[in-house]
Amino acid sequence: MAKQFECKSAGMDCPFMLRTESDDELVSFSQQHAKKTHKKDVSRQDILKLAKSV
Ligand SMILES: [Zn+2]
């Protein structure tokens, strides 16, 4: 089952959306995006909590 992370789920007004089979990839790309675009550090736990299984 794939997981999907959307910035919207984190309360951001941002169209970023990522879908992948790999938790590591989901976390690493979402963290990079959050850091680069929102200047925020998000924990692995938070990303996995906000991600939906799709
Ligand atoms: Zn974003």
N, CA, C, O and the ligand as a Tripos MOL2 file, in Angstrom:
@<TRIPOS>MOLECULE
protein
  217   215    55     0     0
PROTEIN
NO_CHARGES

@<TRIPOS>ATOM
      1 N           0.8470   -1.2060    0.0000 N.3       1 MET1
      2 CA          0.0000    0.0000    0.0000 C.3       1 MET1
      3 C           0.8760    1.2470    0.0000 C.2       1 MET1
      4 O           1.8560    1.3360    0.7390 O.2       1 MET1
      5 N           0.5120    2.1880   -0.8250 N.am      2 ALA2
      6 CA          1.2900    3.4220   -0.9160 C.3       2 ALA2
      7 C           0.8210    4.4160    0.1430 C.2       2 ALA2
      8 O          -0.2890    4.3160    0.6660 O.2       2 ALA2
      9 N           1.6770    5.3570    0.4380 N.am      3 LYS3
     10 CA          1.2990    6.4340    1.3520 C.3       3 LYS3
     11 C           1.3750    7.7620    0.6410 C.2       3 LYS3
     12 O           2.1880    7.9700   -0.2590 O.2       3 LYS3
     13 N           0.5080    8.6530    1.0700 N.am      4 GLN4
     14 CA          0.4290    9.9600    0.4410 C.3       4 GLN4
     15 C           0.5320   11.0390    1.5010 C.2       4 GLN4
     16 O          -0.1640   11.0110    2.5160 O.2       4 GLN4
     17 N           1.4160   11.9910    1.2440 N.am      5 PHE5
     18 CA          1.5460   13.1290    2.1530 C.3       5 PHE5
     19 C           1.1800   14.3980    1.4050 C.2       5 PHE5
     20 O           1.6700   14.6520    0.3050 O.2       5 PHE5
     21 N           0.3160   15.1860    2.0150 N.am      6 GLU6
     22 CA         -0.0460   16.4750    1.4310 C.3       6 GLU6
     23 C           0.2520   17.5700    2.4340 C.2       6 GLU6
     24 O          -0.0310   17.4280    3.6230 O.2       6 GLU6
     25 N           0.8220   18.6580    1.9560 N.am      7 CYS7
     26 CA          1.0650   19.8030    2.8230 C.3       7 CYS7
     27 C          -0.2440   20.3120    3.4220 C.2       7 CYS7
     28 O          -0.2820   20.7820    4.5590 O.2       7 CYS7
     29 N          -1.2970   20.2120    2.6470 N.am      8 LYS8
     30 CA         -2.6080   20.6360    3.1370 C.3       8 LYS8
     31 C          -2.9720   19.9650    4.4630 C.2       8 LYS8
     32 O          -3.5620   20.5900    5.3440 O.2       8 LYS8
     33 N          -2.6120   18.6860    4.5920 N.am      9 SER9
     34 CA         -2.9090   17.9440    5.8240 C.3       9 SER9
     35 C          -2.1770   18.5350    7.0160 C.2       9 SER9
     36 O          -2.6020   18.3890    8.1620 O.2       9 SER9
     37 N          -1.0640   19.2080    6.7250 N.am     10 ALA10
     38 CA         -0.2980   19.8250    7.7980 C.3      10 ALA10
     39 C          -0.7470   21.2650    8.0340 C.2      10 ALA10
     40 O          -0.1160   22.0100    8.7850 O.2      10 ALA10
     41 N          -1.8480   21.6450    7.3810 N.am     11 GLY11
     42 CA         -2.3960   22.9710    7.5870 C.3      11 GLY11
     43 C          -1.7260   24.0450    6.7410 C.2      11 GLY11
     44 O          -1.8990   25.2370    6.9910 O.2      11 GLY11
     45 N          -0.9600   23.6190    5.7400 N.am     12 MET12
     46 CA         -0.2740   24.5740    4.8730 C.3      12 MET12
     47 C          -1.1350   24.8720    3.6490 C.2      12 MET12
     48 O          -1.8530   24.0120    3.1380 O.2      12 MET12
     49 N          -1.0380   26.1170    3.2020 N.am     13 ASP13
     50 CA         -1.6820   26.4870    1.9530 C.3      13 ASP13
     51 C          -0.6690   26.2440    0.8350 C.2      13 ASP13
     52 O          -0.0180   27.1730    0.3560 O.2      13 ASP13
     53 N          -0.5510   24.9960    0.4340 N.am     14 CYS14
     54 CA          0.5270   24.5980   -0.4640 C.3      14 CYS14
     55 C           0.0870   23.3780   -1.2570 C.2      14 CYS14
     56 O          -0.4990   22.4550   -0.6920 O.2      14 CYS14
     57 N           0.3600   23.3570   -2.5480 N.am     15 PRO15
     58 CA         -0.1210   22.2580   -3.3950 C.3      15 PRO15
     59 C           0.7750   21.0160   -3.3670 C.2      15 PRO15
     60 O           0.5130   20.0550   -4.0900 O.2      15 PRO15
     61 N           1.8200   21.0220   -2.5480 N.am     16 PHE16
     62 CA          2.7370   19.8740   -2.5330 C.3      16 PHE16
     63 C           2.0320   18.5850   -2.1370 C.2      16 PHE16
     64 O           1.3100   18.5240   -1.1410 O.2      16 PHE16
     65 N           2.2610   17.5580   -2.9450 N.am     17 MET17
     66 CA          1.6790   16.2490   -2.6520 C.3      17 MET17
     67 C           2.6630   15.1820   -3.1030 C.2      17 MET17
     68 O           3.2670   15.2920   -4.1700 O.2      17 MET17
     69 N           2.8150   14.1660   -2.2990 N.am     18 LEU18
     70 CA          3.7910   13.1270   -2.5980 C.3      18 LEU18
     71 C           3.1840   11.7700   -2.2930 C.2      18 LEU18
     72 O           2.5960   11.5530   -1.2340 O.2      18 LEU18
     73 N           3.3410   10.8540   -3.2570 N.am     19 ARG19
     74 CA          2.8210    9.5050   -3.0420 C.3      19 ARG19
     75 C           3.9160    8.4990   -3.3400 C.2      19 ARG19
     76 O           4.5270    8.5290   -4.4090 O.2      19 ARG19
     77 N           4.1560    7.6250   -2.4070 N.am     20 THR20
     78 CA          5.2180    6.6410   -2.6100 C.3      20 THR20
     79 C           4.9540    5.3800   -1.7950 C.2      20 THR20
     80 O           4.1960    5.3890   -0.8250 O.2      20 THR20
     81 N           5.5990    4.2970   -2.2160 N.am     21 GLU21
     82 CA          5.4680    3.0150   -1.5060 C.3      21 GLU21
     83 C           6.4200    2.9650   -0.3140 C.2      21 GLU21
     84 O           6.2770    2.1240    0.5740 O.2      21 GLU21
     85 N           7.3910    3.8760   -0.3080 N.am     22 SER22
     86 CA          8.4580    3.7740    0.6770 C.3      22 SER22
     87 C           8.3450    4.8480    1.7640 C.2      22 SER22
     88 O           8.3310    6.0430    1.4690 O.2      22 SER22
     89 N           8.2640    4.4100    3.0140 N.am     23 ASP23
     90 CA          8.1960    5.3430    4.1390 C.3      23 ASP23
     91 C           9.4210    6.2530    4.1720 C.2      23 ASP23
     92 O           9.3140    7.4530    4.4220 O.2      23 ASP23
     93 N          10.5910    5.6560    3.9160 N.am     24 ASP24
     94 CA         11.8280    6.4280    3.9620 C.3      24 ASP24
     95 C          11.8200    7.5460    2.9290 C.2      24 ASP24
     96 O          12.2370    8.6710    3.2030 O.2      24 ASP24
     97 N          11.3370    7.2100    1.7380 N.am     25 GLU25
     98 CA         11.2690    8.1930    0.6770 C.3      25 GLU25
     99 C          10.2630    9.2890    1.0320 C.2      25 GLU25
    100 O          10.5290   10.4780    0.8560 O.2      25 GLU25
    101 N           9.1210    8.8690    1.5290 N.am     26 LEU26
    102 CA          8.0730    9.8130    1.9230 C.3      26 LEU26
    103 C           8.6200   10.8210    2.9280 C.2      26 LEU26
    104 O           8.4490   12.0310    2.7780 O.2      26 LEU26
    105 N           9.2760   10.2960    3.9460 N.am     27 VAL27
    106 CA          9.8080   11.1480    5.0040 C.3      27 VAL27
    107 C          10.9120   12.0490    4.4690 C.2      27 VAL27
    108 O          10.9210   13.2500    4.7410 O.2      27 VAL27
    109 N          11.8410   11.4770    3.7100 N.am     28 SER28
    110 CA         12.9780   12.2640    3.2780 C.3      28 SER28
    111 C          12.5670   13.3780    2.2990 C.2      28 SER28
    112 O          13.0390   14.5080    2.4230 O.2      28 SER28
    113 N          11.6960   13.0720    1.3340 N.am     29 PHE29
    114 CA         11.2690   14.1100    0.3970 C.3      29 PHE29
    115 C          10.3820   15.1650    1.0650 C.2      29 PHE29
    116 O          10.4900   16.3540    0.7660 O.2      29 PHE29
    117 N           9.5230   14.7280    1.9540 N.am     30 SER30
    118 CA          8.6440   15.6800    2.6300 C.3      30 SER30
    119 C           9.4470   16.5960    3.5500 C.2      30 SER30
    120 O           9.1630   17.7890    3.6540 O.2      30 SER30
    121 N          10.4520   16.0250    4.2160 N.am     31 GLN31
    122 CA         11.3030   16.8520    5.0770 C.3      31 GLN31
    123 C          12.0670   17.8800    4.2510 C.2      31 GLN31
    124 O          12.1670   19.0470    4.6310 O.2      31 GLN31
    125 N          12.6030   17.4360    3.1160 N.am     32 GLN32
    126 CA         13.3130   18.3740    2.2380 C.3      32 GLN32
    127 C          12.4020   19.4960    1.7820 C.2      32 GLN32
    128 O          12.7870   20.6650    1.7850 O.2      32 GLN32
    129 N          11.1840   19.1300    1.3890 N.am     33 HIS33
    130 CA         10.2280   20.1370    0.9250 C.3      33 HIS33
    131 C           9.8910   21.1240    2.0480 C.2      33 HIS33
    132 O           9.8920   22.3370    1.8400 O.2      33 HIS33
    133 N           9.6070   20.5980    3.2190 N.am     34 ALA34
    134 CA          9.2240   21.4460    4.3490 C.3      34 ALA34
    135 C          10.3460   22.4090    4.7080 C.2      34 ALA34
    136 O          10.1100   23.5750    5.0240 O.2      34 ALA34
    137 N          11.5560   21.9040    4.6530 N.am     35 LYS35
    138 CA         12.7130   22.7140    5.0040 C.3      35 LYS35
    139 C          12.9260   23.8110    3.9560 C.2      35 LYS35
    140 O          13.0860   24.9850    4.2930 O.2      35 LYS35
    141 N          12.9240   23.4130    2.6900 N.am     36 LYS36
    142 CA         13.2200   24.3340    1.6000 C.3      36 LYS36
    143 C          12.1090   25.3610    1.4190 C.2      36 LYS36
    144 O          12.3730   26.5560    1.2800 O.2      36 LYS36
    145 N          10.8750   24.8900    1.4210 N.am     37 THR37
    146 CA          9.7580   25.7550    1.0620 C.3      37 THR37
    147 C           9.1800   26.4850    2.2690 C.2      37 THR37
    148 O           8.7840   27.6450    2.1640 O.2      37 THR37
    149 N           9.1310   25.8100    3.4090 N.am     38 HIS38
    150 CA          8.4510   26.3860    4.5690 C.3      38 HIS38
    151 C           9.4080   26.7130    5.7070 C.2      38 HIS38
    152 O           8.9910   27.2220    6.7470 O.2      38 HIS38
    153 N          10.6930   26.4190    5.5100 N.am     39 LYS39
    154 CA         11.6850   26.6410    6.5640 C.3      39 LYS39
    155 C          11.2610   25.9770    7.8690 C.2      39 LYS39
    156 O          11.3960   26.5530    8.9480 O.2      39 LYS39
    157 N          10.7510   24.7660    7.7520 N.am     40 LYS40
    158 CA         10.2840   24.0430    8.9290 C.3      40 LYS40
    159 C          10.9690   22.6940    9.0110 C.2      40 LYS40
    160 O          11.2210   22.0450    7.9960 O.2      40 LYS40
    161 N          11.2640   22.2820   10.2320 N.am     41 ASP41
    162 CA         11.7500   20.9280   10.4590 C.3      41 ASP41
    163 C          10.5810   20.0780   10.9320 C.2      41 ASP41
    164 O           9.9530   20.3710   11.9500 O.2      41 ASP41
    165 N          10.3040   19.0360   10.1900 N.am     42 VAL42
    166 CA          9.1980   18.1560   10.5570 C.3      42 VAL42
    167 C           9.7790   16.7930   10.9190 C.2      42 VAL42
    168 O          10.6610   16.2800   10.2300 O.2      42 VAL42
    169 N           9.2860   16.2260   11.9880 N.am     43 SER43
    170 CA          9.8190   14.9330   12.4000 C.3      43 SER43
    171 C           9.2400   13.8130   11.5580 C.2      43 SER43
    172 O           8.1630   13.9410   10.9750 O.2      43 SER43
    173 N           9.9800   12.7070   11.5060 N.am     44 ARG44
    174 CA          9.5250   11.5210   10.7830 C.3      44 ARG44
    175 C           8.1480   11.0890   11.2950 C.2      44 ARG44
    176 O           7.2520   10.7410   10.5260 O.2      44 ARG44
    177 N           8.0160   11.1270   12.6310 N.am     45 GLN45
    178 CA          6.7640   10.7260   13.2600 C.3      45 GLN45
    179 C           5.5780   11.5680   12.7670 C.2      45 GLN45
    180 O           4.5060   11.0400   12.4680 O.2      45 GLN45
    181 N           5.7940   12.8800   12.6890 N.am     46 ASP46
    182 CA          4.7280   13.7760   12.2500 C.3      46 ASP46
    183 C           4.3280   13.5050   10.7960 C.2      46 ASP46
    184 O           3.1460   13.4990   10.4520 O.2      46 ASP46
    185 N           5.3270   13.2840    9.9660 N.am     47 ILE47
    186 CA          5.0210   13.0310    8.5540 C.3      47 ILE47
    187 C           4.2220   11.7350    8.4090 C.2      47 ILE47
    188 O           3.2400   11.6770    7.6690 O.2      47 ILE47
    189 N           4.6470   10.7220    9.1090 N.am     48 LEU48
    190 CA          3.9270    9.4380    9.0030 C.3      48 LEU48
    191 C           2.5330    9.5400    9.5980 C.2      48 LEU48
    192 O           1.6090    8.8600    9.1510 O.2      48 LEU48
    193 N           2.3850   10.3830   10.5990 N.am     49 LYS49
    194 CA          1.0760   10.5700   11.2230 C.3      49 LYS49
    195 C           0.1210   11.3020   10.2860 C.2      49 LYS49
    196 O          -1.0720   11.0040   10.2280 O.2      49 LYS49
    197 N           0.6810   12.2800    9.5450 N.am     50 LEU50
    198 CA         -0.1460   13.0910    8.6460 C.3      50 LEU50
    199 C          -0.4060   12.3940    7.3050 C.2      50 LEU50
    200 O          -1.3330   12.7500    6.5770 O.2      50 LEU50
    201 N           0.4190   11.4060    6.9950 N.am     51 ALA51
    202 CA          0.2820   10.7240    5.7010 C.3      51 ALA51
    203 C          -0.9390    9.8120    5.7170 C.2      51 ALA51
    204 O          -1.3130    9.2420    6.7420 O.2      51 ALA51
    205 N          -1.5410    9.6990    4.5350 N.am     52 LYS52
    206 CA         -2.6780    8.8020    4.3850 C.3      52 LYS52
    207 C          -2.2410    7.5730    3.6050 C.2      52 LYS52
    208 O          -1.3990    7.6600    2.7120 O.2      52 LYS52
    209 N          -2.8080    6.4460    3.9430 N.am     53 SER53
    210 CA         -2.5860    5.2590    3.1290 C.3      53 SER53
    211 C          -3.5280    5.3060    1.9440 C.2      53 SER53
    212 O          -4.7300    5.5240    2.0970 O.2      53 SER53
    213 N          -2.9660    5.0990    0.7520 N.am     54 VAL54
    214 CA         -3.8010    5.1840   -0.4560 C.3      54 VAL54
    215 C          -3.6340    3.9310   -1.3130 C.2      54 VAL54
    216 O          -4.2560    3.8180   -2.3690 O.2      54 VAL54
    217 ZN          4.4380   22.6460    1.1700 Zn       55 ZN55
@<TRIPOS>BOND
     1     1     2 1
     2     2     3 1
     3     3     4 2
     4     3     5 am
     5     5     6 1
     6     6     7 1
     7     7     8 2
     8     7     9 am
     9     9    10 1
    10    10    11 1
    11    11    12 2
    12    11    13 am
    13    13    14 1
    14    14    15 1
    15    15    16 2
    16    15    17 am
    17    17    18 1
    18    18    19 1
    19    19    20 2
    20    19    21 am
    21    21    22 1
    22    22    23 1
    23    23    24 2
    24    23    25 am
    25    25    26 1
    26    26    27 1
    27    27    28 2
    28    27    29 am
    29    29    30 1
    30    30    31 1
    31    31    32 2
    32    31    33 am
    33    33    34 1
    34    34    35 1
    35    35    36 2
    36    35    37 am
    37    37    38 1
    38    38    39 1
    39    39    40 2
    40    39    41 am
    41    41    42 1
    42    42    43 1
    43    43    44 2
    44    43    45 am
    45    45    46 1
    46    46    47 1
    47    47    48 2
    48    47    49 am
    49    49    50 1
    50    50    51 1
    51    51    52 2
    52    51    53 am
    53    53    54 1
    54    54    55 1
    55    55    56 2
    56    55    57 am
    57    57    58 1
    58    58    59 1
    59    59    60 2
    60    59    61 am
    61    61    62 1
    62    62    63 1
    63    63    64 2
    64    63    65 am
    65    65    66 1
    66    66    67 1
    67    67    68 2
    68    67    69 am
    69    69    70 1
    70    70    71 1
    71    71    72 2
    72    71    73 am
    73    73    74 1
    74    74    75 1
    75    75    76 2
    76    75    77 am
    77    77    78 1
    78    78    79 1
    79    79    80 2
    80    79    81 am
    81    81    82 1
    82    82    83 1
    83    83    84 2
    84    83    85 am
    85    85    86 1
    86    86    87 1
    87    87    88 2
    88    87    89 am
    89    89    90 1
    90    90    91 1
    91    91    92 2
    92    91    93 am
    93    93    94 1
    94    94    95 1
    95    95    96 2
    96    95    97 am
    97    97    98 1
    98    98    99 1
    99    99   100 2
   100    99   101 am
   101   101   102 1
   102   102   103 1
   103   103   104 2
   104   103   105 am
   105   105   106 1
   106   106   107 1
   107   107   108 2
   108   107   109 am
   109   109   110 1
   110   110   111 1
   111   111   112 2
   112   111   113 am
   113   113   114 1
   114   114   115 1
   115   115   116 2
   116   115   117 am
   117   117   118 1
   118   118   119 1
   119   119   120 2
   120   119   121 am
   121   121   122 1
   122   122   123 1
   123   123   124 2
   124   123   125 am
   125   125   126 1
   126   126   127 1
   127   127   128 2
   128   127   129 am
   129   129   130 1
   130   130   131 1
   131   131   132 2
   132   131   133 am
   133   133   134 1
   134   134   135 1
   135   135   136 2
   136   135   137 am
   137   137   138 1
   138   138   139 1
   139   139   140 2
   140   139   141 am
   141   141   142 1
   142   142   143 1
   143   143   144 2
   144   143   145 am
   145   145   146 1
   146   146   147 1
   147   147   148 2
   148   147   149 am
   149   149   150 1
   150   150   151 1
   151   151   152 2
   152   151   153 am
   153   153   154 1
   154   154   155 1
   155   155   156 2
   156   155   157 am
   157   157   158 1
   158   158   159 1
   159   159   160 2
   160   159   161 am
   161   161   162 1
   162   162   163 1
   163   163   164 2
   164   163   165 am
   165   165   166 1
   166   166   167 1
   167   167   168 2
   168   167   169 am
   169   169   170 1
   170   170   171 1
   171   171   172 2
   172   171   173 am
   173   173   174 1
   174   174   175 1
   175   175   176 2
   176   175   177 am
   177   177   178 1
   178   178   179 1
   179   179   180 2
   180   179   181 am
   181   181   182 1
   182   182   183 1
   183   183   184 2
   184   183   185 am
   185   185   186 1
   186   186   187 1
   187   187   188 2
   188   187   189 am
   189   189   190 1
   190   190   191 1
   191   191   192 2
   192   191   193 am
   193   193   194 1
   194   194   195 1
   195   195   196 2
   196   195   197 am
   197   197   198 1
   198   198   199 1
   199   199   200 2
   200   199   201 am
   201   201   202 1
   202   202   203 1
   203   203   204 2
   204   203   205 am
   205   205   206 1
   206   206   207 1
   207   207   208 2
   208   207   209 am
   209   209   210 1
   210   210   211 1
   211   211   212 2
   212   211   213 am
   213   213   214 1
   214   214   215 1
   215   215   216 2
@<TRIPOS>SUBSTRUCTURE
     1 MET1         2 RESIDUE 1 A MET
     2 ALA2         6 RESIDUE 1 A ALA
     3 LYS3        10 RESIDUE 1 A LYS
     4 GLN4        14 RESIDUE 1 A GLN
     5 PHE5        18 RESIDUE 1 A PHE
     6 GLU6        22 RESIDUE 1 A GLU
     7 CYS7        26 RESIDUE 1 A CYS
     8 LYS8        30 RESIDUE 1 A LYS
     9 SER9        34 RESIDUE 1 A SER
    10 ALA10       38 RESIDUE 1 A ALA
    11 GLY11       42 RESIDUE 1 A GLY
    12 MET12       46 RESIDUE 1 A MET
    13 ASP13       50 RESIDUE 1 A ASP
    14 CYS14       54 RESIDUE 1 A CYS
    15 PRO15       58 RESIDUE 1 A PRO
    16 PHE16       62 RESIDUE 1 A PHE
    17 MET17       66 RESIDUE 1 A MET
    18 LEU18       70 RESIDUE 1 A LEU
    19 ARG19       74 RESIDUE 1 A ARG
    20 THR20       78 RESIDUE 1 A THR
    21 GLU21       82 RESIDUE 1 A GLU
    22 SER22       86 RESIDUE 1 A SER
    23 ASP23       90 RESIDUE 1 A ASP
    24 ASP24       94 RESIDUE 1 A ASP
    25 GLU25       98 RESIDUE 1 A GLU
    26 LEU26      102 RESIDUE 1 A LEU
    27 VAL27      106 RESIDUE 1 A VAL
    28 SER28      110 RESIDUE 1 A SER
    29 PHE29      114 RESIDUE 1 A PHE
    30 SER30      118 RESIDUE 1 A SER
    31 GLN31      122 RESIDUE 1 A GLN
    32 GLN32      126 RESIDUE 1 A GLN
    33 HIS33      130 RESIDUE 1 A HIS
    34 ALA34      134 RESIDUE 1 A ALA
    35 LYS35      138 RESIDUE 1 A LYS
    36 LYS36      142 RESIDUE 1 A LYS
    37 THR37      146 RESIDUE 1 A THR
    38 HIS38      150 RESIDUE 1 A HIS
    39 LYS39      154 RESIDUE 1 A LYS
    40 LYS40      158 RESIDUE 1 A LYS
    41 ASP41      162 RESIDUE 1 A ASP
    42 VAL42      166 RESIDUE 1 A VAL
    43 SER43      170 RESIDUE 1 A SER
    44 ARG44      174 RESIDUE 1 A ARG
    45 GLN45      178 RESIDUE 1 A GLN
    46 ASP46      182 RESIDUE 1 A ASP
    47 ILE47      186 RESIDUE 1 A ILE
    48 LEU48      190 RESIDUE 1 A LEU
    49 LYS49      194 RESIDUE 1 A LYS
    50 LEU50      198 RESIDUE 1 A LEU
    51 ALA51      202 RESIDUE 1 A ALA
    52 LYS52      206 RESIDUE 1 A LYS
    53 SER53      210 RESIDUE 1 A SER
    54 VAL54      214 RESIDUE 1 A VAL
    55 ZN55       217 GROUP 0 **** ****
